[in-house]
Amino acid sequence: MSRALICGSLAFDNIMVFEDEFQNHILPDQIHKLNISFMVPTLSKVFGGVAGNIAYNLKMIGGEPVPMGVVGSDFDIYRQRLSGLGISLEAVMTRSDHFTPQAYITTDLKNNQITAFHPGAMNFSHENHVTNYENIKIGIVGPDGRDGMIQHAEEFKASDIPFIFDPGQAMPLFDGDDLKKFIDQATWMAVNDYEYELVHKRTGMEAREIAQHLKALIITRGEKGSEIYADGTMYHIPVVQAEKVVDPTGCGDAYRAGLLYGLTNDLDFQTTGRIASLLGSIKIASAGTQNHYISKKDFRARFKEEFGYDF
């Protein structure tokens, strides 16, 4: 089976819900001296990190993920979970003198989020190498340590392995020249609408110009669906109406798992985008990043129900 090497964080997510809207408590004219506290009555600690989340979703629908990351001394419970799901751990390195990365995510009633992230062992991601692993058909460089992201992109390129560049929360680590280099190295690029605006601002490149350097540029736009710029065309991917909207955390990772599945199986961009959109919709109906589940058979049935054809 074709394997996908997923470079990025494996982390514990501490998810909190603020039962109001951030905008009601942040004064725009006082933002220069912000000192604010949010009361969060609910707290859950769940398995997360982009590599773990993408791997979970990809395995669920029939892919063969290989998450690649550096974790800390507290990773054992997460290791047992991944192993129990049949997900390869060969590319997970341990630094026993550090903690596994930790995210602290607060979501308000409008699904706006404020996140604090402790990278921990992730800062040593450059000690892990793409070239250490065999039988890899496709890769993704997701948010990780800066040096690791740069190195892994270079290694994918040198090894002639096609990969998605997904800067995500690591966007502050890179300037315009860095981003241009990633774009030139990558096969595809995936960003949300806010991240795209940052890429545009830092590189001076519009979406269609960025896409000329890639096989495709994918921009997700939340409830407006997503756009895939490829072959000189912009394909609009419709959003799939969720059964209920519970928690947006991890929806982008689910979407990227769908991209990896479609690209690995050489599906067209419109089908690939629809698989990604459906996975994001299924995820948003559950709290946490890895608490949703659908069988491969039911996923395909749901896809046909939503879009009128099979893949």
Summary of the structure (lengths in Angstrom):
residues: 311
radius of gyration: 18.6
end to end distance: 17.7
largest distance: 55.7
contacts: 1055
relative contact order: 0.15
helix: 42%
strand: 23%
